[in-house]
Amino acid sequence: MLLALDGILHEARVYRNRNLNKRLEYAFMAFVHVIVATGVAMVGTGAGGLAEKNAKASNQTNLDVGMALLEACWAILTIWALWTLKDCSEKTIPGVMEGKLLLHGVLLAMVFVGIRVLYGLIAESTQKRNLNPVTGSLAIRTVLELLPELITTLILVFVGFRTRYIGGYNRRMVETGET
């Protein structure tokens, strides 16, 4: 979800501000991808190690650091999205309204992704049985895992559907030489 939000946030930034520094944008996207990939790998390594009979202390450390990386990435993306929210001066350019819709969708989805990531961090850090993402309470897993992911997906699908013709703006701008 974090990578999807990063990509959609990038699209929103491109449509809201045509004069973005492309190097900075792609460097930021690469940074987020590396942080998320590292976090997921560390969580997987740590969780896999903890599932074994002879769990090591380093497995819990890997799990905690991986979850902290994912939480940090969520915070960075949220700040980046809020920074993008500032007033756009190019309101007459086609695609700006769609970019605004994409941005608002990302910000709304960030709330639910934040709930999911925070739940994962708390569940793995405390190691409480009822918070366990695999064997914990069905109600907790549904409310804190399934619903945030489902709502996030529905938000992104809705926003994507509403902005489905945005590619036509780009083609027209390239054909008329407005870029």
C-alpha positions as CSV (number, residue, x, y, z in Angstrom):
1,M,0.0,0.0,0.0
2,L,2.8,2.4,0.8
3,L,4.3,2.0,-2.6
4,A,0.9,2.5,-4.3
5,L,0.4,5.6,-2.3
6,D,3.9,6.8,-3.2
7,G,3.1,6.4,-7.0
8,I,-0.2,8.1,-6.8
9,L,1.2,10.9,-4.7
10,H,3.9,11.3,-7.4
11,E,1.1,11.5,-10.1
12,A,-0.8,14.1,-8.0
13,R,2.3,16.2,-7.6
14,V,3.0,16.1,-11.4
15,Y,-0.5,17.2,-12.3
16,R,-0.6,19.9,-9.6
17,N,2.7,21.4,-10.4
18,R,4.2,21.1,-13.9
19,N,7.5,22.7,-12.9
20,L,8.6,20.0,-10.5
21,N,12.3,19.0,-10.2
22,K,12.2,15.6,-11.9
23,R,15.5,14.5,-10.3
24,L,14.2,15.3,-6.8
25,E,10.9,13.5,-7.6
26,Y,12.6,10.3,-8.8
27,A,15.2,10.4,-6.1
28,F,12.4,10.6,-3.5
29,M,10.5,7.8,-5.1
30,A,13.6,5.6,-5.2
31,F,14.3,6.5,-1.5
32,V,10.8,5.4,-0.5
33,H,11.0,2.2,-2.5
34,V,14.3,1.3,-0.8
35,I,13.0,2.1,2.7
36,V,9.8,0.1,2.1
37,A,11.6,-2.9,0.6
38,T,14.1,-2.9,3.4
39,G,11.4,-2.7,6.0
40,V,9.4,-5.5,4.4
41,A,12.5,-7.7,4.1
42,M,13.4,-7.1,7.8
43,V,9.9,-7.8,9.0
44,G,9.8,-11.0,6.9
45,T,13.2,-12.1,8.2
46,G,12.3,-11.3,11.8
47,A,8.9,-12.9,11.7
48,G,10.2,-16.0,10.0
49,G,12.9,-16.3,12.6
50,L,10.5,-15.9,15.5
51,A,8.3,-18.7,14.1
52,E,11.2,-21.2,14.4
53,K,11.7,-23.2,17.6
54,N,15.0,-21.6,18.4
55,A,14.2,-17.9,18.0
56,K,17.0,-15.5,18.4
57,A,16.9,-12.0,19.9
58,S,18.1,-10.6,16.6
59,N,14.9,-11.8,15.0
60,Q,12.8,-9.6,17.3
61,T,15.2,-6.7,16.6
62,N,14.8,-7.3,12.8
63,L,11.1,-7.3,13.2
64,D,11.1,-4.1,15.3
65,V,13.4,-2.2,13.0
66,G,11.5,-3.3,9.9
67,M,8.2,-2.1,11.4
68,A,9.8,1.1,12.5
69,L,11.1,1.7,8.9
70,L,7.6,1.1,7.5
71,E,6.1,3.5,10.1
72,A,8.8,6.1,9.3
73,C,8.1,5.7,5.6
74,W,4.4,6.3,6.3
75,A,5.2,9.4,8.2
76,I,7.5,10.7,5.4
77,L,4.8,10.1,2.8
78,T,2.2,11.8,4.9
79,I,4.4,14.9,5.4
80,W,5.2,14.9,1.6
81,A,1.5,14.8,0.8
82,L,0.7,17.6,3.2
83,W,3.5,19.6,1.7
84,T,2.0,19.1,-1.7
85,L,-1.4,20.2,-0.4
86,K,-0.3,23.9,-0.3
87,D,-2.0,26.1,-2.8
88,C,-1.4,25.4,-6.4
89,S,-0.9,28.6,-8.5
90,E,-1.6,26.9,-11.8
91,K,-5.3,26.3,-11.4
92,T,-6.2,26.9,-15.1
93,I,-4.0,24.2,-16.5
94,P,-5.9,21.0,-17.4
95,G,-5.3,18.2,-15.0
96,V,-4.8,20.3,-11.9
97,M,-8.3,19.4,-10.5
98,E,-7.6,15.8,-11.1
99,G,-4.3,16.1,-9.4
100,K,-6.1,17.7,-6.4
101,L,-8.5,14.8,-6.4
102,L,-5.6,12.3,-6.4
103,L,-3.9,14.2,-3.6
104,H,-7.0,14.2,-1.4
105,G,-7.5,10.5,-2.1
106,V,-3.9,9.8,-1.0
107,L,-4.3,11.9,2.1
108,L,-7.6,10.1,3.1
109,A,-6.0,6.7,2.4
110,M,-3.0,7.7,4.5
111,V,-5.2,7.7,7.6
112,F,-6.2,4.1,7.0
113,V,-2.7,2.9,6.1
114,G,-1.4,4.6,9.2
115,I,-3.9,2.6,11.3
116,R,-2.7,-0.6,9.7
117,V,1.0,0.2,10.0
118,L,0.6,1.3,13.6
119,Y,-1.3,-1.8,14.5
120,G,1.4,-3.9,13.0
121,L,4.1,-2.1,14.9
122,I,2.2,-2.4,18.2
123,A,1.3,-6.0,17.6
124,E,4.8,-7.1,16.8
125,S,6.5,-5.0,19.4
126,T,4.4,-6.0,22.3
127,Q,4.0,-9.7,21.3
128,K,0.6,-9.8,23.0
129,R,-1.3,-12.9,22.0
130,N,-4.6,-11.2,21.3
131,L,-2.9,-8.7,19.0
132,N,-1.1,-11.3,17.0
133,P,-1.7,-10.7,13.2
134,V,-2.1,-14.5,12.6
135,T,-3.6,-16.0,15.7
136,G,-5.1,-13.0,17.5
137,S,-8.6,-12.0,18.0
138,L,-10.7,-12.1,14.8
139,A,-12.4,-8.8,15.7
140,I,-9.1,-7.0,16.2
141,R,-7.6,-8.5,13.0
142,T,-10.7,-7.5,11.0
143,V,-11.0,-3.9,12.4
144,L,-7.3,-3.1,12.4
145,E,-6.0,-5.2,9.4
146,L,-8.7,-6.0,6.9
147,L,-10.9,-2.9,7.1
148,P,-8.1,-0.3,6.8
149,E,-6.6,-2.2,3.8
150,L,-10.1,-2.6,2.2
151,I,-11.0,1.0,2.7
152,T,-7.7,2.2,1.3
153,T,-8.1,0.0,-1.7
154,L,-11.7,1.3,-2.3
155,I,-10.5,5.0,-2.0
156,L,-7.7,4.4,-4.5
157,V,-10.0,2.6,-6.9
158,F,-12.6,5.4,-6.6
159,V,-10.0,8.2,-7.1
160,G,-8.5,6.3,-10.0
161,F,-11.9,5.8,-11.6
162,R,-12.7,9.6,-11.2
163,T,-9.4,10.6,-12.8
164,R,-9.3,7.9,-15.5
165,Y,-9.2,10.4,-18.4
166,I,-6.3,12.4,-17.1
167,G,-4.0,10.8,-19.7
168,G,-5.9,12.6,-22.4
169,Y,-4.8,16.0,-20.9
170,N,-1.2,14.9,-21.2
171,R,-1.6,13.8,-24.9
172,R,-3.3,17.1,-25.8
173,M,-0.6,19.1,-24.0
174,V,2.2,17.2,-25.8
175,E,0.4,17.6,-29.2
176,T,-0.1,21.3,-28.7
177,G,3.4,21.9,-27.2
178,E,2.1,23.3,-23.9
179,T,4.6,21.2,-21.8
